[in-house]
Amino acid sequence: MDKLQTATIDKLPRYIQVHSTLEFTRLVCALERAPRVSFLHDHNGKKILSVQMDILKDKPIVYYTPLEHNGHYLCYGLKGGKEESEIVDTTSDASKLYSPIVRIKSLPKSLQPGNGTLDRYQPIELEDMSSLAKLTWGFEETPFPLFLFPCNDKWLIGVFMNFNDEGISYFCHVVLDSDPEKPFLKFSTTNGTLPTFAENPSEHGYSYIKIIKLKDTHPLVDYGHLQN
């Protein structure tokens, strides 16, 4: 294999599965000024919905969920304080958020899954959830998600970010003893209360960050510091 082919493979996307269709719907719809577009295509012989959320050293990082049934839109809403997610054919309910599903007949080679990379997110462990919430400072109009996944006997929750386009990418995170089992982090910069996990983003006077649970441990974080 020549150097050009190797460089091309090194830049192929990495596909990472989220825990459920609800997690994916929250990712593309919840707290967004305009829901993201979901892409429907084949992946390892199955139909999936996918969205690109990051780039790691020129490699697109794509999150996905298996397609449950056909339709034109992912629909997200709250009923009785509980999240609802379904695939529908129309956007007739104005109280819901909708992610349009764009069907890709055939992926070009540049969007087909890669076979691994040596590049990794470098971990930065934070002391508390308040520090994690403070990373939203200046990003209120374009909120980023927190990703949650198991690692050994703990759970990691954090955000992927870099401080310049050419530099190292980091996973700024907090280590939890258990799965919080709630899909939002609620916090305030005005009343001095500590961040808490919440079922929905409906209580006034607070800011919220959505949490996206992955199906498995994230494959692209350097976990060396957690092996000790």
Order of alpha helices (4+ residues) and beta strands (2+ residues): alpha-beta-alpha-beta-beta-beta-beta-beta-beta-beta-alpha-beta-beta-beta-beta-beta-beta
